[in-house]
Amino acid sequence: MTMLSSSRITLFKKSAGRNDEFERYLMSSETHMSGIINLDSTRAYVMTLPLSFFVSVKSAVKCADQNVAVGQRPRGKADAMPYESFRIINVHHRGSNAHSLVLIKSRAIKTNPHHIAIFESNGRNGFCSIRILDDHCSRKTQSIQIKNVTKAYTSISPEFNINYGSDANNPGYCGIYSIICIVAFRHYRSKTGARWLANWTKLLMHMSHCIDRNAGCLGVELAARVQEIIASNACSCAERKIIAAIRACR
């Protein structure tokens, strides 16, 4: 059973270093390790990014309204990622506040041609902290037609926010949600390969069930349990126990 919510703030503050250590363990355990993506969002809560930030345009065709070849743009953050891999995104807000996201590249992701998606615990609607605009050159018109493609690139996120609840119940679990996403992805990937997404979708549905606005949802309860596990176990042992906690959600 999860500890009393009044104790969650204390444990969360004490465990910042352990959480960072566990994230490093998860990344270092990958055969193709990629660094954390750091984003500066100190000027606005919602960060707007071009699609080319994640995936560079591979075509060398010049757009009608550009003077340089599209193919000369810098490489995107997902270009070098192999399929069935992840990267952590840390978004830095004002006042030393931060928000955590996860970028996954997988053949299971079919909502966009690049097979990438971001996990955002705040959901795809209302509280989404990131906006992605397609700045790729259209092959048909050979021009850039900017449009909001955020939903197509956040398809592994819950539809609505699961990162809510009072401070006593949810002292800031966005990073723990990202850890849940990564551990679940690694576990399901090891069992089903590129078919991991079906199991992840079921887990998201479970976590989305609301208890009440104060207590949050079942995802908050799982996040509190995961925080306890990370705080009191070595990394390899912690991952096994988190997997057991995730499996118990079915």
N, C-alpha and C positions, 0 to 999 in steps of 0.2 A: 504493500500500500504506500502511496506517495505521502511524503511528510506533510505536516500541517503547512498551509500556504504562508503563514506568518514567518516561517523559517526559510522560505525560498529566496527572499531578497539577500539574506546573509550568506547563504551558500553560493548564490549566483555571483556575488561580489568577490568572495574568496576564491572562486573557481576560474576566474578569467585566464590565469596562466595555464591551468590544466586544460581548459577548452582549446587554447592556442596550441598546446602540445599535442592534443589529440588530432587536431586538424593537420598538423605537420606529419603525424604518423600516417594518417589516411593518404596524404599526398605522396609521401615517400614510399608507400607500399605499392604504388602504381608502377607498372613497367615503363611507362612514358610519363615522367613527372613534369608537370607544367607549373609555373609560378602562379601566385595569387594575382588577380587583376585588381588594381586599386583605382577607384574612381573618386574624383573630387566633386562632391555635390553640395558644397558649402553655400552656394548662391541660390539654390532652389531645391525644394524637397523632391520634386520629380525631375529626374535627369533625362535629357533628350540626347540620344546617340544615333548616328547614322548606321545603317546596316553594314557599311563598309568597315566600321570599327571591329565588327566580329568576323565578317567574311569579305575579303578583298575581291574586286572584280577581276576575273581571270582573262576576260576578253581584252584584246589590245585595240578594239575598234574605238575610234574617237566619237564622242557624243557631239551632236550638232551644236550644243551650247557650251562646249568646252574646248580649250586650246591644247590640252594635254591628253595623251592616251590614258584611258581608264586603267589599263593594266599597269601603269606606273605608280599607282597608289600604294601606300604602305601595306604590308601584310596585315590581315585581320587576326584577332585574338584566337579565333577558332580554326584558322587555316592549317596550322601544324598539328592540331589535335587528331589523334586517331579515332576511328569509330569506337563506340562504347567506352568513352572516357569523360572526365569531368575537369572543371576548373572552378575554384572558389573566387567569387567577386566580393570585395569589400567596398562598400559605398560610404564615404566619409561625409557626414553632415556637420552643420554648425555646432559649436559647443562641445567638441570632442565626441559627438554622438556618431554612431555607425550603424549600418544596416548590411545584412549578409544575404547574398544570392549565390546560386549555383548554376554554372553553365554546363550543359551536357550535350555531347555530340553522339548520336546513335542512329543506326539504321531504322530503329523502331519509330523514330519521330518523323511523321509524314505530313505535318502541317506546313512545311516550307521545303523548298528544293535543296536546302543546305543541311537538313537533318540536325539542326541545333535548336535548343530551347533553354530558357532560363527558368529556374525554380524561384518563385517569389512568394514567401509565406503570406504576404499581405494580399495575395490574390490578383487575379487578372482584371478585376473591376474595382473602381472606386479608390482604393488605396495603393494601387500599383506604383512603385517608386521609380519606374523606368519607362521611357517611351522610345520606341525604335522606329526610325523613319527610313524607308527604302530609298536609298540614293544611288542604286545601281542603274546602269544604262539599259534601257529597253532595247532588245534586239530588233523589235519590229519598227520602232520609231527612231532609234538611235539617239534618243534624248532621255534626260532624267525626269522622271515623273514622281515627285516626292509624295509618298502616302504613308499613313500610319499603319505599320504592320505588327504592332506590339503583340496582339493576341495570337498571331501565327507563330511568334517566337517566344511565347510564354505558356505554351500548351501543356507543359508538365506541372504547372502551378494550379492550385485550387481556383475555382471560378471566383470565389469570394474570400475575403480575409479570414485566416485562421489564427492570426497573431494578435489576439485581443484578450481582454480581461483586465482586472484591476492590477496595480503594480504589485500587490502582495501575492497575487496568483500568477501573474506573468511579469516578472521583473525585467524582461527584455530578451525573450527567447528566440529572436530571429536567427541568431547564430546556431542555437541548438536545433532549430528546424532544419537549417542547412546541413548540419551533421546527420540528422535523421535521414534526409534525402540522400546524402552520400553513402551512408552505411546501407540503407535499403537498396540503392542502386548497385553497390558492390555485391551485396548478397544475392539479389535477384539475378544480376548478370551472371554470377557464378553458377546459378542453377538453370537458367533458361536462355542465356546469351542475349541476343537482340530482342527477345520477347519479354524482357523485364518490365516493360511499360504497363502491361495489363495488371500485374501485381501492384505496381506503384499507384495506379489509378484507384484500385480497391483500398489501399492504405489511405490515400487522400480522402476518399469518401468517408472512411471511418473517422479520421481526424477532424473532418468538417462538422461533425455532429455537435451542435451547441448544447452546453450544459445550462448556462445563463450568461448574461452580459458581464457579470462580476467574475464568475469562475472561469469564463472562456469556453473553449470547446474541448473535445476529447484529445485534440492535438496538444493543447496546453498541458493536460495531464501526462501525456506521453513525454513531452519535452521536459517536464519536471522530473520524471523518472529517469530519463536519459542524463540529465544534469547530475543527479545523485550517483549514477553509475560512473560517469567520467570522473567525478570528484573523489571516488573511493576505490578505483581500480587502475591497474596498469593498462596501458593502451590496448594491447592485444586481447587481454581479458575483457576490457570494457567493450570492445567491438562485439565480442561473442555475446555478452550480456545484453547489449543494445539490440542485436539481432533477435534474441529470445523475446525481448520486450515488444519488438515490432511484430513478431509472429503471434504473440499473445493477443494482438489487436483484432485478429480475424474472428 
